[in-house]
């Protein structure tokens, strides 16, 4: 009697699929929810400097991801890279474990931020829901979190497919994203009013306030760029990964950087930036609706809000797809709980990992958006971004592993990226430092307990 082969991940993603998944992840809700936060960080359009600096850091960091992704084309992204480079050492056990531990917080915070945004946009289209919430005295975070959880469930159902089907679906979803951002860019170009771009007094004075504001603006900008490495989380499902991964990483950064700059200029060239930083205004809560209302009226703005919700869900679809593979890879390699290495018997997706990620995401949907955004960036910097830079330098020094793609001008891009991540850490809010310390301290403690348990089991 022939044994049935266990299900395996399929290499079904080409360069177009990979780039579309990265772009959908990077765009998502980002530019529609963070522009008011960005402008408030420096209280004026000079916050665009944060975009430029963040773009430089992200491009340099993208070269790190491209080199590591081509050299180690397995599922799991940073987890996989750290595990392979430090294999056989104590660091090879600690760093992958710490990455997964912090990822359960930073990754699900990032995903939750998109669902919170989608929920906010949906609520703006349902006055009766808002009225009922006020009538019953429901807390705002709960009122937003409930619809957000419904969106989590919808994306979870969409992701329960074979990888080739998901690749095709990503193309459909990203087409809606490009329609949304393209509409903003074109309308903004035709109605751009340079007189609206004014700067407050001492906007460019290089003092402590400017430096802290720049760090806050960069944090928001980096959050919007997150996702350029999404395809590295799906390395086992990529065709010709040594070529596809570097191409998709670098292409997606260039595409999205151009789109983001154009969108920011479009918004602040139509909607006065002073309105966007004023709490309670339409521009502060839904800048895209304020933009469309000024140009086309309220009915068109309502329809465009639906397209923004599509954009949010497209990004969350791509993000959750990649992140579920991180948990799967860790469990498969024995660095996370074994049940999360299970694949669906016919469709081949990691159903247990997908379920855990969706559940944690739903939990964080009941937190405030600004905290969720900043926490998603700050918590991951130490192990994910700085850890990868150190790992790459050690890999280069060793010189024994083949590198199908090598970053240009090495080591300059990696040093620029390192300086950028250290600057973001140094300008973070105190509350975020406490969150970061709590996550990593508990992670080290959990690692120690796990190591002791494994030693006792092997005796």
C-alpha positions as CSV (number, residue, x, y, z in Angstrom):
1,X,0.0,0.0,0.0
2,X,1.5,3.4,-1.1
3,X,1.9,5.9,1.6
4,X,0.5,9.4,1.1
5,X,3.2,12.0,1.0
6,X,2.9,14.7,3.6
7,X,1.8,18.1,2.2
8,X,4.6,20.5,1.3
9,X,4.9,24.2,0.5
10,X,4.8,24.8,-3.3
11,X,7.2,27.1,-5.2
12,X,4.4,29.0,-7.0
13,X,5.4,32.7,-6.7
14,X,7.2,34.5,-9.6
15,X,8.7,38.0,-9.6
16,X,5.3,39.7,-10.4
17,X,3.5,37.8,-7.6
18,X,6.4,38.6,-5.2
19,X,6.5,42.3,-6.0
20,X,2.7,42.6,-5.8
21,X,2.7,41.0,-2.4
22,X,5.4,43.4,-1.2
23,X,3.7,46.4,-2.7
24,X,0.3,45.4,-1.3
25,X,1.9,45.0,2.1
26,X,3.7,48.3,2.0
27,X,0.8,50.4,0.8
28,X,-2.1,48.9,2.6
29,X,-3.6,51.5,5.0
30,X,-0.3,53.2,5.6
31,X,-0.5,56.5,3.7
32,X,-4.2,56.9,4.4
33,X,-3.9,56.7,8.2
34,X,-0.4,58.0,9.0
35,X,-0.1,61.4,7.2
36,X,-1.9,63.3,10.0
37,X,0.4,61.5,12.6
38,X,3.5,62.3,10.4
39,X,2.6,66.0,10.1
40,X,1.8,66.2,13.8
41,X,5.3,64.7,14.7
42,X,7.0,68.0,13.5
43,X,3.9,70.1,13.4
44,X,4.2,71.0,9.7
45,X,5.1,69.8,6.2
46,X,8.8,69.8,7.2
47,X,8.0,66.3,8.5
48,X,8.5,65.2,4.8
49,X,12.2,65.3,5.7
50,X,11.4,62.2,7.8
51,X,10.1,60.5,4.7
52,X,13.3,61.2,2.8
53,X,15.6,60.0,5.6
54,X,13.4,56.9,6.2
55,X,13.5,56.1,2.4
56,X,17.3,56.2,2.5
57,X,17.4,53.9,5.5
58,X,14.9,51.5,4.0
59,X,16.7,51.3,0.6
60,X,19.9,50.5,2.4
61,X,18.2,47.9,4.6
62,X,16.5,46.5,1.5
63,X,19.9,45.5,0.1
64,X,20.5,43.6,3.3
65,X,17.3,41.7,2.9
66,X,18.0,41.1,-0.8
67,X,21.4,39.6,0.0
68,X,20.2,37.4,2.9
69,X,17.0,36.3,1.1
70,X,19.0,35.2,-2.0
71,X,21.6,33.4,0.2
72,X,19.0,31.6,2.4
73,X,15.8,31.2,0.4
74,X,13.7,29.5,3.1
75,X,10.5,30.5,4.8
76,X,10.7,32.7,7.9
77,X,12.6,35.8,6.9
78,X,14.8,37.1,9.8
79,X,14.1,34.0,11.9
80,X,15.5,31.8,9.1
81,X,18.5,34.0,8.4
82,X,19.6,34.2,12.1
83,X,19.1,30.4,12.5
84,X,21.3,29.6,9.5
85,X,24.0,32.1,10.1
86,X,24.4,31.3,13.9
87,X,23.7,27.6,13.5
88,X,25.5,25.4,16.0
89,X,26.1,28.1,18.6
90,X,24.3,29.4,21.7
91,X,23.4,32.5,19.7
92,X,21.9,30.2,17.1
93,X,19.3,29.1,19.6
94,X,18.8,32.4,21.5
95,X,18.4,34.9,18.6
96,X,15.8,32.9,16.5
97,X,13.8,32.3,19.7
98,X,13.9,36.0,20.7
99,X,12.9,37.0,17.2
100,X,9.8,34.8,17.3
101,X,9.0,36.0,20.8
102,X,9.1,39.7,19.9
103,X,7.4,38.9,16.5
104,X,4.3,37.7,18.4
105,X,4.1,41.3,19.6
106,X,5.6,43.5,16.9
107,X,4.2,41.5,14.0
108,X,0.6,41.3,15.3
109,X,0.7,45.0,16.4
110,X,1.6,45.9,12.8
111,X,-1.2,43.8,11.4
112,X,-3.7,45.1,13.9
113,X,-2.9,48.7,13.0
114,X,-4.3,48.1,9.5
115,X,-7.5,46.5,10.8
116,X,-8.0,49.4,13.3
117,X,-7.7,51.8,10.3
118,X,-10.1,49.7,8.2
119,X,-12.6,49.7,11.0
120,X,-12.3,53.5,11.5
121,X,-13.0,54.0,7.8
122,X,-16.0,51.6,7.8
123,X,-17.5,53.3,10.9
124,X,-17.3,56.6,9.1
125,X,-19.7,55.2,6.6
126,X,-22.2,53.9,9.2
127,X,-23.7,56.8,11.2
128,X,-26.2,54.5,12.8
129,X,-23.4,52.4,14.3
130,X,-21.7,55.5,15.7
131,X,-25.1,56.6,17.2
132,X,-25.7,53.3,18.8
133,X,-22.2,53.3,20.3
134,X,-22.7,56.7,21.8
135,X,-26.2,55.8,23.1
136,X,-24.9,52.7,24.9
137,X,-21.7,54.4,26.2
138,X,-19.4,51.9,24.5
139,X,-15.7,52.7,24.9
140,X,-14.1,53.9,21.6
141,X,-11.5,51.2,21.5
142,X,-14.1,48.5,21.9
143,X,-16.4,50.2,19.3
144,X,-13.5,50.2,16.8
145,X,-12.2,46.7,17.8
146,X,-15.4,44.8,17.1
147,X,-15.6,45.6,13.4
148,X,-11.8,45.2,13.1
149,X,-12.2,41.6,14.4
150,X,-14.8,40.9,11.7
151,X,-12.2,42.1,9.1
152,X,-9.6,39.8,10.7
153,X,-12.1,36.9,10.2
154,X,-12.7,37.8,6.5
155,X,-9.0,37.9,5.7
156,X,-8.4,34.6,7.6
157,X,-11.0,32.9,5.3
158,X,-9.4,34.4,2.2
159,X,-6.0,33.0,3.1
160,X,-7.2,29.4,3.4
161,X,-6.1,28.7,-0.1
162,X,-3.2,27.1,-2.1
163,X,-0.3,29.4,-2.7
164,X,-0.8,29.8,-6.5
165,X,-4.4,30.9,-5.9
166,X,-3.1,33.4,-3.3
167,X,-0.6,34.7,-5.7
168,X,-3.3,35.4,-8.3
169,X,-5.6,36.9,-5.7
170,X,-2.7,39.2,-4.6
171,X,-2.6,40.6,-8.1
172,X,-6.4,41.4,-8.0
173,X,-6.1,43.0,-4.6
174,X,-3.1,45.1,-5.5
175,X,-4.9,46.4,-8.6
176,X,-7.5,47.9,-6.3
177,X,-4.7,49.5,-4.3
178,X,-3.1,51.1,-7.3
179,X,-6.5,52.5,-8.4
180,X,-6.9,54.1,-5.0
181,X,-3.5,55.7,-4.8
182,X,-3.5,56.5,-8.5
183,X,-6.7,58.4,-8.1
184,X,-5.2,60.5,-5.3
185,X,-2.0,61.2,-7.2
186,X,-3.8,62.3,-10.4
187,X,-6.4,64.4,-8.7
188,X,-3.8,65.9,-6.4
189,X,-1.6,66.9,-9.4
190,X,-4.5,68.7,-11.2
191,X,-5.6,70.5,-8.0
192,X,-2.3,71.1,-6.3
193,X,-2.1,74.5,-4.5
194,X,1.5,75.3,-3.5
195,X,0.2,78.2,-1.3
196,X,-1.1,75.6,1.2
197,X,2.4,74.3,1.9
198,X,3.4,76.8,4.6
199,X,5.9,76.2,7.4
200,X,5.6,77.3,11.1
201,X,8.1,79.6,12.6
202,X,11.5,77.9,13.4
203,X,10.5,74.8,11.4
204,X,14.1,74.0,10.4
205,X,15.8,75.1,13.6
206,X,18.2,72.3,14.5
207,X,17.5,71.9,18.2
208,X,16.4,69.1,20.5
209,X,12.7,69.5,19.5
210,X,13.6,69.1,15.8
211,X,15.7,66.0,16.4
212,X,13.0,64.3,18.5
213,X,10.3,65.3,16.0
214,X,12.4,63.9,13.1
215,X,12.8,60.6,15.0
216,X,9.0,60.5,15.5
217,X,8.4,61.3,11.8
218,X,10.9,58.7,10.7
219,X,9.2,56.1,12.9
220,X,5.9,56.7,11.2
221,X,7.5,56.7,7.7
222,X,9.3,53.5,8.4
223,X,6.0,51.9,9.5
224,X,4.6,52.9,6.1
225,X,7.5,51.3,4.3
226,X,7.4,48.1,6.3
227,X,6.7,45.1,4.0
228,X,9.5,45.5,1.4
229,X,10.9,42.2,2.8
230,X,7.6,40.3,2.9
231,X,8.6,37.9,0.2
232,X,11.5,36.7,2.3
233,X,9.0,35.2,4.7
234,X,7.7,33.1,1.8
235,X,11.1,31.9,0.6
236,X,10.1,28.2,0.3
237,X,7.3,29.2,-2.0
238,X,9.3,31.4,-4.5
239,X,10.4,30.3,-7.9
240,X,14.1,31.0,-8.6
241,X,14.5,32.7,-5.2
242,X,18.1,33.8,-5.8
243,X,16.8,36.1,-8.5
244,X,13.2,36.7,-7.6
245,X,13.8,37.8,-4.0
246,X,16.3,40.6,-4.6
247,X,14.3,41.9,-7.6
248,X,11.0,42.0,-5.8
249,X,12.6,43.7,-2.6
250,X,14.3,46.5,-4.5
251,X,11.5,47.0,-7.1
252,X,8.8,47.3,-4.4
253,X,10.9,49.9,-2.5
254,X,11.3,52.1,-5.6
255,X,7.7,51.7,-6.6
256,X,6.3,52.5,-3.2
257,X,8.7,55.3,-2.4
258,X,7.6,57.1,-5.6
259,X,3.9,56.5,-4.7
260,X,4.3,57.7,-1.1
261,X,6.0,61.0,-2.1
262,X,3.4,61.7,-4.7
263,X,0.6,60.9,-2.3
264,X,1.9,63.1,0.5
265,X,2.3,66.0,-1.8
266,X,-1.2,65.4,-3.3
267,X,-2.8,65.5,0.2
268,X,-1.0,68.5,1.6
269,X,-1.5,70.4,-1.7
270,X,-5.3,70.1,-1.4
271,X,-6.0,69.8,2.3
272,X,-4.4,72.4,4.6
273,X,-2.0,70.6,6.9
274,X,-3.3,72.6,9.8
275,X,-6.6,70.7,9.5
276,X,-4.9,67.3,9.5
277,X,-3.3,67.9,12.9
278,X,-6.4,69.3,14.5
279,X,-8.1,66.5,16.6
280,X,-11.8,65.8,15.7
281,X,-11.6,67.2,12.1
282,X,-12.4,65.0,9.1
283,X,-8.9,65.5,7.8
284,X,-7.5,64.2,11.1
285,X,-9.6,61.0,11.1
286,X,-9.9,60.3,7.4
287,X,-7.7,62.5,5.3
288,X,-8.6,60.7,2.1
289,X,-12.3,61.5,2.7
290,X,-11.4,65.1,3.4
291,X,-9.4,65.2,0.2
292,X,-12.2,63.8,-1.9
293,X,-14.9,65.9,-0.2
294,X,-13.0,69.1,-1.2
295,X,-12.6,68.0,-4.8
296,X,-15.7,65.9,-5.6
297,X,-18.2,66.1,-2.8
298,X,-19.4,63.9,0.1
299,X,-21.0,61.1,-2.0
300,X,-17.8,60.5,-4.0
301,X,-15.8,60.6,-0.8
302,X,-18.0,57.9,0.7
303,X,-17.4,55.7,-2.3
304,X,-13.7,56.3,-2.2
305,X,-13.6,55.3,1.4
306,X,-14.8,51.9,0.3
307,X,-11.8,51.7,-2.0
308,X,-9.6,52.6,0.9
309,X,-11.0,49.8,2.9
310,X,-10.2,47.5,0.0
311,X,-6.6,48.9,0.1
312,X,-6.3,48.2,3.8
313,X,-7.5,44.6,3.4
314,X,-5.2,44.0,0.5
315,X,-2.2,45.0,2.6
316,X,-3.3,42.9,5.5
317,X,-3.9,39.9,3.2
318,X,-0.3,40.1,2.0
319,X,1.1,40.8,5.5
320,X,-0.7,38.0,7.2
321,X,0.2,35.5,4.4
322,X,3.9,36.2,5.0
323,X,3.8,36.3,8.7
324,X,2.0,33.0,9.1
325,X,5.0,31.4,7.3
326,X,7.3,32.7,10.0
327,X,5.5,30.9,12.8
328,X,5.3,27.8,10.5
329,X,9.0,27.7,9.8
330,X,9.9,28.2,13.5
331,X,7.7,25.3,14.5
332,X,8.9,23.1,11.8
333,X,12.5,23.6,12.9
334,X,11.7,22.9,16.5
335,X,12.0,26.5,17.7
336,X,8.3,27.0,18.4
337,X,5.5,24.8,19.5
338,X,5.2,21.7,17.2
339,X,1.4,22.0,16.4
340,X,2.1,25.2,14.4
341,X,4.1,23.3,11.9
342,X,1.0,21.6,10.6
343,X,-0.2,22.2,7.0
344,X,-3.7,21.7,5.6
345,X,-3.8,18.2,4.1
346,X,-5.1,19.3,0.7
347,X,-4.5,23.1,0.3
348,X,-1.0,23.1,1.9
349,X,-1.3,26.3,4.0
350,X,-0.1,26.4,7.7
351,X,-3.6,26.5,9.2
352,X,-2.5,26.5,12.9
353,X,0.1,29.3,12.4
354,X,-2.5,31.3,10.5
355,X,-5.0,30.8,13.3
356,X,-2.7,31.9,16.1
357,X,-1.5,35.0,14.2
358,X,-5.1,36.0,13.5
359,X,-6.2,35.5,17.1
360,X,-3.3,37.6,18.5
361,X,-4.1,40.3,15.9
362,X,-7.7,40.4,16.9
363,X,-6.6,41.0,20.5
364,X,-4.4,44.0,19.6
365,X,-7.3,45.5,17.6
366,X,-8.6,46.8,21.0
367,X,-5.6,49.1,21.5
368,X,-5.0,52.7,20.5
369,X,-3.8,53.2,16.9
370,X,-0.8,55.4,17.6
371,X,0.6,53.1,20.2
372,X,0.1,50.1,17.9
373,X,1.9,51.8,15.1
374,X,4.9,53.0,17.1
375,X,5.2,49.7,19.0
376,X,5.2,47.7,15.8
377,X,8.3,49.5,14.6
378,X,10.3,50.0,17.9
379,X,10.0,46.4,19.3
380,X,11.5,44.8,16.2
381,X,14.5,47.0,15.7
382,X,16.9,45.2,18.0
383,X,16.7,41.6,16.8
384,X,15.2,42.0,13.3
385,X,17.0,45.0,11.8
386,X,20.2,45.4,13.8
387,X,20.5,41.7,14.3
388,X,20.4,41.1,10.6
389,X,23.1,43.7,10.0
390,X,25.4,42.0,12.4
391,X,24.6,38.6,10.9
392,X,25.4,39.8,7.4
393,X,28.8,41.1,8.4
394,X,29.6,37.8,10.1
395,X,28.5,35.9,7.0
396,X,30.7,38.1,4.8
397,X,33.7,37.6,7.1
398,X,33.2,33.8,7.1
399,X,33.2,33.8,3.3
400,X,32.2,30.1,2.9
401,X,28.5,30.5,2.0
402,X,27.6,31.3,-1.6
403,X,26.0,34.7,-2.1
404,X,24.0,34.8,-5.3
405,X,23.3,38.5,-4.8
406,X,25.7,41.0,-3.1
407,X,24.8,44.5,-2.0
408,X,26.3,47.3,-3.9
409,X,29.0,49.5,-2.2
410,X,29.3,47.1,0.7
411,X,29.6,47.8,3.6
412,X,28.3,51.4,3.2
413,X,24.5,50.6,2.9
414,X,24.6,48.4,6.0
415,X,26.3,51.1,8.0
416,X,23.8,53.7,6.9
417,X,20.9,51.4,7.8
418,X,22.5,50.7,11.2
419,X,22.8,54.4,11.9
420,X,19.2,54.9,11.0
421,X,17.9,52.2,13.3
422,X,20.0,53.4,16.2
423,X,18.7,56.9,15.6
424,X,15.1,55.6,15.8
425,X,15.8,53.8,19.0
426,X,17.5,56.8,20.6
427,X,14.6,59.1,19.8
428,X,11.8,56.7,20.9
429,X,9.3,57.6,23.6
430,X,10.0,56.4,27.1
431,X,6.8,54.2,27.0
432,X,8.1,52.4,23.9
433,X,11.5,51.7,25.6
434,X,9.6,50.1,28.5
435,X,7.6,48.0,26.1
436,X,10.8,46.9,24.3
437,X,12.5,46.0,27.5
438,X,9.5,44.1,28.8
439,X,9.3,42.1,25.6
440,X,13.0,41.2,25.5
441,X,13.4,40.6,29.2
442,X,10.5,38.2,29.2
443,X,11.9,36.6,26.0
444,X,15.3,35.9,27.6
445,X,13.6,34.5,30.7
446,X,11.3,32.3,28.6
447,X,14.4,31.1,26.6
448,X,16.2,30.2,29.8
449,X,13.2,28.2,31.0
450,X,12.9,26.4,27.7
451,X,16.6,25.5,27.6
452,X,16.4,24.1,31.1
453,X,13.3,22.1,30.1
454,X,15.0,20.7,27.0
455,X,18.1,19.7,29.0
456,X,16.0,17.9,31.6
457,X,14.1,16.1,28.8
458,X,17.4,14.9,27.2
459,X,18.8,13.5,30.5
